[in-house]
Amino acid sequence: MPFEEPPFIYVATVILFLLPCSLLFFASIGLIRQERLVVLPRWRKYMTMTALLTAGVSTIVHLVWNFSWLRCGGSPHGMEAGPGLWQSLSCSLLWTWIIAAVLGLFGRGMVRSPLLGWVVSMYFVFEMVYLLQFD
């Protein structure tokens, strides 16, 4: 495809996604440790588990969206990228991110901080991939 980005941008995207993935890992470990130390109310435990699951799905959707968007030419100089899978994933990308952010507020202790850090890091990754694809 003539608009495809150079290979280094895909490597940089994967490296950028290590931050949100590591924060999700630490949030999961925090939930496991918290279950041993403190008895959480059932609703809070389920909200936190749902937030972690939604955040994981959102991360995967975001990664697929970025690869598709870059494959279709990205958006150099503010132009629209070519048609592709990224267009159909845009709505689910936004909503899974919002749902995970809201549900992450119900977390407690060692789970809430990494989840809220995940929200910020996902926005950071989104912006950094956009900046990296410029000429």
N, C-alpha and C positions, 0 to 999 in steps of 0.2 A: 504494500500500500504506500503511495507516495507521501502521505502525511504522517507516517509512523514516526514516533519519537526515537532518538538514539537509545541504545541499550542501557547506558549508564543511568538513565532516568528511572528505569524499572528497578534497577539495583538500589538506587537511592530511595525509591518508594518503599521497598521491602525493609530497608534499614530504618526508615522513619516509622514504619508500623511496629517495630520492635518495642518502642516506648509504650503505646497503648496496650499491646499484648502483655508486656511485663506487668503493667499496672493491673490488668485483669487477673493475671496469675497471682499477684500479691493479695488482691481482694478475695480470691477463692481460698487461698491459704488462710487469710484472716477469718473467713467465715468458718472454716473447719476448726481453727483454734478457738474461736469464740464459742462454738457449740460445746466444746469441752469445758470451758471456764465459766460461762454464764448461760443460764437457761433463758433463751429468748422467747417472747410470746410467739405463738405459732404464726400469726398474721405477719409479724415482722420478719420472721425467718423465710416465709414464702415470698414476701415482697422482695427481700434481698436476693433470694435464689432466682426469682424472675428477672430482677435487674441484671444479675450476672449473665443469665442466659440471653437476655435481650441485647446486652452489651457485646457479647460474643458474636451473635448474629449480625449486629450492626457493624462490627469490625470486619467481618468477612464480606458483607455487602459493600462496605466502603472500599475494601481492597479490590474487589471485582469491579466496582464502579470506576476506580482510578485507572486500573489496567485497561478497561474498555474505553474510557475517555482518552487516555493517552494513545491507544491504538488507533482511535478515530481522528487523531491529529491534535488533541488538546484544544486549547483556546488561545493561541498566540495573539498577542496584541488586542485582546478583547473580542475576537471573532468567535463565532459559534463553531463547535467541533462538528464533525460529520455525524451522520446518523449511526446509531449503534445501540448495544445493550445498555449503555450508560443512561440513555434517555428513559428507559422503562424502570431502571433502578433508582432514579432520582427521588421519587416520592417515598419509597420504602427506606432509602438511606436516611432521609430527614426524620421520618417518623420513628424509626427504631432508635435513632440517636436521642430524640426528645423523650421517648418513653423510658429508655434506660437512664437518662439524666433525672427524670422525675422519680422513678422508682428507687434510684440510688440515694435519694434523700431520706428514704426510710431505713437505710442501713444504719449500723451502729458501730462505733469504735473503729476497729482495724479494717472494717469493710467500707465504711462511708468515705474515708479519705482517699483510698485508691480509686474508688468508683468516680468520685468527683474529679480526681486527677485525670482519670480516663476521659471524662467529658472534655476537659480543657485540652488534653493531648490530641484527641481526635480532631478538634477544630484546628489545632496547630499543624497537624499532619496535612489536613485539607488545604490550608493556606500555603504550606511549604511546597507541596507537590505543584500547586498552581504557580508559585514563584519559580520553581526549578525548571519548569517546562518552557519558560521564556528563552528567546535566543541569546 
